[in-house]
């Protein structure tokens, strides 16, 4: 009887999780791709590819130098809920002067492709 009760509880939990996973994402953002392509004791170089609707988690991006391989429109969200929209053109380079960590979501219609160089 105890085993049957454990099995039915387990089945209930599994079914509940399956139903939750099948629901629309709503406010959840699919993760974009970000990977370190080079790193040593002086510099880290990362590549990010973020399709429309995808995003990257909150991180400290201060002082990074960005080179945009494709144009993009993103929304930055800070810990306090503040949101800032930024648009960049292909071939554009910039130094990020923002000191606060933030997450990024691609709100544009094209895939964002960015190389970031950050000195250590």
C-alpha positions in Angstrom: 0.0 0.0 0.0 2.8 2.4 0.9 4.6 1.6 -2.4 1.3 2.3 -4.4 1.0 5.6 -2.6 4.6 6.5 -3.4 4.1 5.5 -7.1 0.9 7.5 -7.4 2.5 10.6 -5.8 5.5 10.3 -8.1 3.2 10.0 -11.1 1.3 13.1 -10.0 4.5 15.1 -9.7 5.8 13.9 -13.0 2.5 14.7 -14.8 2.4 18.1 -13.2 5.9 18.9 -14.3 5.1 17.7 -17.8 2.1 19.9 -18.0 4.0 22.9 -16.7 6.7 22.4 -19.2 4.2 22.2 -22.1 2.7 25.6 -21.2 3.7 28.7 -23.2 6.8 30.4 -21.9 5.1 33.7 -21.3 7.6 36.0 -19.7 10.4 33.4 -19.9 13.0 34.1 -22.5 14.8 31.4 -24.5 18.5 31.5 -23.9 20.7 32.9 -26.6 24.1 31.4 -27.3 27.2 32.9 -25.7 30.6 31.3 -25.5 34.1 32.2 -24.7 36.2 31.9 -27.8 39.5 33.0 -26.2 40.8 33.6 -22.7 44.1 34.2 -21.0 45.3 36.1 -17.9 44.8 39.5 -19.6 41.7 39.2 -21.8 38.4 37.3 -22.4 36.8 37.3 -25.8 33.2 36.0 -26.1 30.8 35.6 -29.0 27.1 36.0 -28.6 24.4 35.0 -31.1 20.9 36.0 -29.9 17.9 35.2 -32.1 14.8 37.4 -31.9 13.0 36.7 -28.6 16.1 35.1 -27.1 18.2 36.6 -24.3 21.2 36.3 -22.0 21.1 36.3 -18.2 22.2 39.2 -16.0 25.9 39.7 -15.9 28.5 42.4 -15.3 29.4 43.7 -18.8 31.1 46.9 -17.7 34.2 47.9 -19.6 33.6 45.4 -22.4 34.4 46.4 -26.0 31.6 45.2 -28.3 31.9 44.7 -32.1 28.5 44.1 -33.8 28.8 41.7 -36.7 25.1 42.2 -37.4 22.6 44.9 -36.6 20.4 44.4 -33.6 17.8 45.9 -31.2 18.0 44.7 -27.6 16.4 45.5 -24.3 18.6 45.6 -21.2 16.9 44.9 -17.9 18.6 45.9 -14.7 18.1 44.4 -11.2 15.8 47.3 -10.2 13.5 46.6 -13.1 14.7 49.5 -15.2 14.7 48.7 -18.9 16.7 50.4 -21.7 16.4 49.8 -25.4 19.6 49.9 -27.5 20.0 49.6 -31.3 23.3 48.9 -33.0 24.3 48.6 -36.7 26.5 46.0 -38.3 30.2 47.1 -38.1 29.6 49.3 -35.1 32.0 49.1 -32.1 31.5 50.6 -28.6 32.8 50.5 -25.1 30.2 49.6 -22.5 30.3 52.2 -19.7 27.3 50.8 -17.8 28.5 49.7 -14.3 25.4 47.8 -13.3 24.8 44.1 -14.3 21.9 43.6 -16.7 20.2 40.9 -18.7 19.7 41.3 -22.5 16.7 40.3 -24.7 16.8 40.6 -28.5 13.6 42.5 -29.3 14.4 43.1 -32.9 13.6 41.1 -36.0 17.1 40.0 -36.9 19.7 37.8 -35.1 22.2 39.7 -33.0 25.8 38.6 -33.5 28.3 40.3 -31.2 32.0 39.9 -30.3 32.9 41.1 -26.8 36.4 41.8 -25.6 36.9 42.4 -21.9 40.3 43.2 -20.3 40.9 41.6 -16.9 
